[in-house]
């Protein structure tokens, strides 16, 4: 599978380990940066990852920052991306099965390497269930213009 990964400075170490592991698992990995631990702004890398996945250059994305929260918010600003912040494998699988998530976010200060691998494994191995979830997912990319339309 084609997988893109991006981080902020707080998660460069975890990103490097995950890139090596994903490549070893046979995935085509695109590392969107950063490459060093100099301070960077997580929204820049979240937006870069979102554009990459939305354009179809990778099938799935992995977003990393200290908590996973900030970069997940940045990715979710793109209407074609559904980024789920997860910290355990069941949530990662359900984000695919029920929400057709195409990006997951992990917090490098909250999950260790083994937990991150377990989450990514579940995320990549799980298919979208479709059915009753399809119309709900469609709504995620097309929110109403105002609350009055609900």
N, C-alpha and C positions, 0 to 999 in steps of 0.2 A: 504494500500500500504506500502511496505517496503521503508523507506526513511532514508538515511544517512545524517548526518550534521557534518560539521567541520568548525573551525574558527581560527582566530588568537587571540591574547590577547585583541585587540581593540574591539572585538565583542563577547566576552564571555557572557556578560550580555544579549545581544539580542539572542544569541544562546540558553541560558537557558530558556528564555521565549518562544522561538519557539519550543523547545523540549517539554515543558509542554503542549503547545497548540496543537501541532501535535499529541501527545499521547492522549490528550483529544478528538481529532477528530477521534480517532480509528486507527491511523497509527502505524505501528511497526517502532520505531525510533532507529537508532544506532547513538550514539553520539561519534564521533571519536576524540573529544578533541579540545583544551586542557580543563582542568577542572578548572584552576585558571587563574588569570590575570597577572602572571609573563610573561615577554617578551618572545615571541616565534617567529620563522620564518614561515611566511605564506606559503612558498613553501612546507615545510614539511607536513603541513596539507592538502594542495591542492593535493599533490601527493598521500597521504594516502587515501583521498576521491576518487580520480580517480581510484586507484587500487581496492578499495572496490566496486565501481559501475561497473567497467569493468569486474570484476570477477563474477558479477551477485548476489552479496550478498545483494544489495538493488537495487530496480528498478529505483529510482531517488535519486539525491543528491542536497544538499543545501550547498553552500560555502559562508562563510562570512569573510570579513576583513574590515578594516576601510573604504576603498573606494569600495571594491569588485573587483578592477582591478587586483591587484597582485595575489590573490588567483585564479581568473578566468584564468589568464595566466598559472599558475601552472597546474590547472586541464586540460586545453586544450593541454598540452604537451603530454597527453596520447591519442594515436590515436583512442581509443574506446570511448572517451568522447567528448561530444559537450556541452560545458558550455557557457551559455549566461549570460552576465552581464545585469541585468535589474533593473529598478527603478520604473516601473509602470506596472499594470496588463496586459495591451494590449500587451506590449513587451513580457511579460512572456508567454502569450497564443500563440503569434506568434512564439516564439522560439520553442514551441512544434509542432504547426501546420505545420510550413514550414521547420523547421530545425531539427526536432526530437531531440531537446536538451534533454539530460538525467541529466543535472546538471544546476542549476541556481546559479548565484552569486549575492549577495546583499552587499551594503556598509553600515555598521552600523552607520557611520557618516553622511550618506546621506538619509537614509530612517528610518522612525519611525516604531514602532511595528505594527501598523495598516496597514501601507503601505506594510510592509514585509509580513504580513499575506495575504493581498489581492493578492500580486504577487505569493506567494506560492500556494494559492488556485487556481488561474488561471492556473498556471504551472501544478499542479497535475490533474486538471479536463480536460485538453485539450489533445485530441488525435492527433497523427501525421496524416496529410492529405494524405500522400503518393502521388500517381500519378506523376505529373511532378516534384514534389519535391524529389522523391526517388533517381533518378540518381544524383541529385545535392548533396544530403546528402552522398551518397556513395563516392563522390569525396572528401568530408571533411576528411574521414579517410584514404585516399590514395592519398596524394598530389604528383604531379610529382616530380621526383628526381631533376630536374633542370628547370629553366625557358626556356631553349632551347627545352624542350619537349612540350611546350604549343603551 
